[in-house]
């Protein structure tokens, strides 16, 4: 059943993930600090930041693999510590690093995992194995990193979970299999599964996520819709004109620009609509505005916060 998008996104009910001042220290070392996050049911939610920012710590705390130092977290309205067993019956998880017993065969592993979920849809499990080209008769120890990751993906999805927590799920997969992964994730998301995606690949986050949280040094510095982040991203503008552009640049609050033979190059940080209206007062021979990417905006947030 396809859930209407207005109901899935921000329908006003209990959030599927909610953290309140969630903090984890390892001795004196910071893991995450004061995380306040709300993910609505049905979202395809991106969680981005560089290595060491706290992404995996946040996910492991949600899963009750590690205990928080302070604060609280809930999934599907249930406490992540007290109700962790109930939560895991409706959740799928793909870790960043996949490790299994080397001697166990893939099909035996999947059957064992299925036994924890009661009645698993066997045709659906077989379809997942086919979609991801899982070699079910091989031992886990004989598999490459990418093939182990495919087994982890099938294991996470076999019970048709209400929530998928994915920590760098595309790592180790070849481009064709990455494309297949996101095709399947998009399909299950449209059917109602919430996807929480931690990723370094900002291109895939930009393509598939509804909203994104940016984490830096264990703290969330921005949560917004992907389109809203891109709407105010820095843009590299190149224009050719015989006009003096000094007054326009002052109005646009452009501090630095280069000009050679009437060709101006500058970076603009603001709404495109404002840029166009100001430039329209001048005679422009040529204009090029380079499209922003989530990666450019991501770096902008880190540079801006770092210089604050």
C-alpha positions in Angstrom: 0.0 0.0 0.0 1.4 3.4 -1.0 1.0 5.9 1.9 0.0 9.5 0.7 3.1 11.7 1.0 1.3 14.4 3.0 0.5 11.7 5.6 4.0 10.3 5.6 5.8 13.6 5.9 5.1 15.6 8.9 1.6 14.3 9.6 1.6 15.6 13.1 1.8 12.2 14.8 4.5 10.5 16.9 7.9 10.9 15.2 9.5 7.7 14.2 12.9 8.9 15.6 13.2 11.6 18.3 16.2 12.5 20.4 16.3 15.0 23.2 19.7 16.4 24.2 21.3 13.0 23.4 24.9 13.0 24.5 27.6 10.4 24.5 31.2 10.8 25.8 33.9 8.1 25.8 35.7 9.2 28.9 36.7 12.8 28.0 36.4 12.2 24.3 33.2 13.6 22.6 31.0 11.2 20.7 27.8 13.2 20.3 26.6 16.3 22.2 23.1 17.6 22.8 21.5 15.9 19.8 18.0 17.1 19.2 16.5 15.3 16.2 13.0 14.6 14.9 12.4 12.3 11.9 8.8 11.8 10.7 7.4 8.5 9.6 7.8 7.9 5.9 10.7 10.2 5.4 13.9 9.4 3.4 16.2 11.2 5.8 19.9 12.0 5.2 22.4 12.2 8.0 25.7 13.7 6.8 29.1 14.7 8.2 32.8 13.8 7.8 34.5 11.0 9.5 34.5 11.5 13.3 31.5 13.8 13.3 29.4 11.4 15.4 27.1 9.8 12.8 27.9 6.1 13.7 27.8 7.0 17.4 24.4 8.5 17.0 23.1 5.4 15.2 24.6 2.9 17.7 23.1 4.9 20.6 19.6 4.7 18.9 20.1 1.0 18.6 21.1 0.6 22.3 24.5 -0.8 21.3 26.0 1.9 23.4 24.4 3.8 26.3 24.1 7.5 26.2 25.9 9.7 28.8 22.8 11.8 29.1 19.6 12.7 27.2 17.1 10.3 25.8 15.9 8.9 22.5 12.8 7.1 21.2 11.9 5.1 18.1 8.3 4.7 17.1 7.4 6.3 20.4 9.3 3.7 22.4 12.3 4.3 24.6 15.5 3.2 22.9 16.8 1.6 26.1 13.8 0.2 27.9 12.0 -1.0 24.7 14.9 -1.9 22.5 13.8 -5.5 22.0 10.3 -4.4 20.8 11.9 -1.7 18.6 14.2 -4.2 16.8 11.2 -6.3 15.7 10.2 -3.4 13.4 13.6 -2.2 12.4 16.4 -3.0 9.9 20.0 -2.0 10.3 23.0 -2.0 7.9 26.3 -1.2 9.7 29.1 0.7 8.1 31.4 -2.3 8.6 30.0 -5.8 8.1 31.3 -8.7 10.1 29.9 -12.2 10.4 31.2 -15.7 11.4 33.3 -16.7 8.5 32.3 -20.4 8.4 28.5 -19.9 8.2 26.8 -20.1 4.8 24.9 -17.1 3.6 21.5 -19.0 3.4 22.0 -20.4 6.9 22.7 -16.9 8.2 19.6 -15.5 6.5 17.5 -18.4 7.8 18.8 -17.8 11.3 18.1 -14.0 11.1 14.6 -14.8 9.8 13.9 -17.0 12.8 13.9 -13.8 15.0 11.1 -12.3 13.0 8.6 -15.2 13.1 6.8 -15.4 9.7 9.1 -13.9 7.1 7.7 -13.6 3.6 9.9 -16.2 1.9 9.1 -15.1 -1.7 10.1 -11.6 -0.7 13.4 -12.8 0.8 14.1 -14.8 -2.3 13.4 -11.7 -4.4 15.8 -9.6 -2.4 18.5 -12.2 -2.8 17.9 -12.2 -6.6 17.8 -8.4 -6.8 21.1 -8.0 -5.0 22.7 -11.1 -6.6 23.4 -12.7 -3.3 25.3 -16.0 -3.5 23.4 -18.0 -0.9 25.5 -21.2 -1.0 28.8 -19.5 -0.2 30.4 -19.1 3.2 30.6 -15.6 4.6 34.4 -15.8 4.9 34.7 -16.3 1.1 32.8 -13.2 0.2 34.2 -9.8 -0.8 33.4 -6.6 1.1 30.7 -5.7 -1.4 29.1 -9.2 -1.3 29.1 -9.1 2.5 27.4 -5.7 2.3 24.7 -7.1 0.0 24.0 -9.9 2.6 23.6 -7.2 5.3 21.2 -5.3 3.1 19.0 -8.3 2.5 19.1 -9.2 6.2 18.0 -5.7 7.1 15.1 -5.7 4.7 13.8 -9.2 4.9 11.2 -8.5 7.6 9.8 -5.4 5.7 10.8 -3.1 8.6 9.0 0.1 9.5 12.3 1.8 9.8 15.7 1.2 8.1 18.8 2.6 9.7 21.6 2.6 7.1 25.2 3.5 7.9 27.1 4.0 4.6 25.1 1.2 2.9 26.6 1.7 -0.6 30.2 1.4 0.6 31.8 -1.5 -1.3 29.1 -1.9 -3.9 29.8 -1.4 -7.5 28.0 1.4 -9.4 25.4 -0.9 -10.9 24.6 -2.4 -7.5 24.5 1.0 -5.8 21.9 2.1 -8.4 19.9 -1.1 -7.7 20.1 -0.4 -3.9 18.6 3.0 -4.2 15.9 1.8 -6.6 14.8 -0.7 -4.0 15.1 1.8 -1.1 13.0 4.3 -3.1 10.4 1.6 -3.7 10.1 0.6 0.0 10.0 4.2 1.0 7.1 4.9 -1.2 5.4 1.9 0.4 5.8 3.5 3.8 9.2 2.5 5.2 11.2 5.3 6.8 14.8 5.4 5.5 17.5 7.0 7.7 20.6 7.2 5.6 24.0 8.1 7.0 26.3 8.7 4.0 29.5 10.4 2.8 28.1 10.4 -0.8 26.3 13.7 -1.0 25.2 13.1 -4.5 23.0 10.2 -3.4 21.7 12.2 -0.4 20.8 15.0 -2.8 19.0 12.7 -5.2 16.9 10.7 -2.8 16.5 12.4 0.6 13.6 14.6 1.6 15.4 16.3 4.5 19.0 16.2 5.7 20.7 16.8 9.0 24.3 18.1 9.0 26.4 17.0 12.0 29.8 18.6 13.0 31.9 17.7 16.0 29.1 15.7 17.5 26.5 18.5 17.2 23.8 19.0 14.6 24.3 22.4 12.9 21.5 22.3 10.4 18.3 20.3 9.6 16.3 21.3 6.5 14.8 20.1 3.3 17.3 19.4 0.6 15.7 21.9 -1.7 15.8 24.6 1.0 19.5 24.0 1.6 20.3 24.3 -2.1 18.1 27.4 -2.5 20.6 29.4 -0.4 23.8 27.6 -1.5 26.8 29.5 -2.7 26.9 30.0 -6.4 29.8 30.8 -8.7 28.7 33.5 -11.0 30.5 34.6 -14.2 29.2 37.5 -16.2 30.4 39.8 -19.0 29.4 43.4 -19.1 30.7 46.9 -19.9 28.9 48.4 -16.8 30.6 49.2 -13.5 29.2 46.6 -11.2 30.5 48.1 -7.9 27.1 49.3 -6.7 25.4 46.0 -7.6 28.0 44.0 -5.7 27.5 46.3 -2.6 23.8 45.6 -2.8 24.3 41.9 -3.2 26.9 42.0 -0.3 29.6 40.4 -2.5 32.9 41.2 -0.9 35.4 39.7 -3.3 35.3 39.5 -7.1 37.7 39.2 -10.0 37.4 41.4 -13.1 39.4 40.9 -16.3 38.4 42.7 -19.5 34.8 43.2 -18.4 34.4 39.6 -17.3 33.5 39.4 -13.6 33.7 36.2 -11.5 32.3 36.1 -7.9 30.7 33.8 -5.4 27.1 34.7 -4.4 25.6 33.5 -1.1 21.9 34.3 -1.2 18.6 33.8 -3.0 18.9 33.5 -6.8 15.8 35.7 -7.2 17.6 38.6 -5.6 20.7 38.1 -7.8 18.7 38.1 -11.0 16.7 41.2 -10.1 19.9 43.2 -9.3 21.7 42.0 -12.4 18.7 42.9 -14.6 19.3 46.6 -14.0 22.5 46.2 -16.0 23.3 45.3 -19.6 24.7 41.8 -19.4 26.5 40.4 -22.5 26.9 36.9 -21.0 25.9 35.2 -17.8 26.7 31.8 -16.3 25.5 30.6 -12.9 26.9 27.3 -11.8 24.4 25.0 -10.2 25.0 24.3 -6.5 25.4 20.8 -5.2 24.8 19.5 -1.7 28.5 18.9 -1.4 29.2 22.7 -2.0 26.6 23.6 0.5 27.9 21.0 3.0 31.4 22.5 2.7 29.9 26.0 3.1 28.3 25.1 6.4 31.5 23.5 7.7 33.6 26.5 6.6 31.1 29.0 8.0 30.7 27.2 11.3 34.5 26.7 11.6 35.1 30.4 11.1 32.4 31.6 13.4 
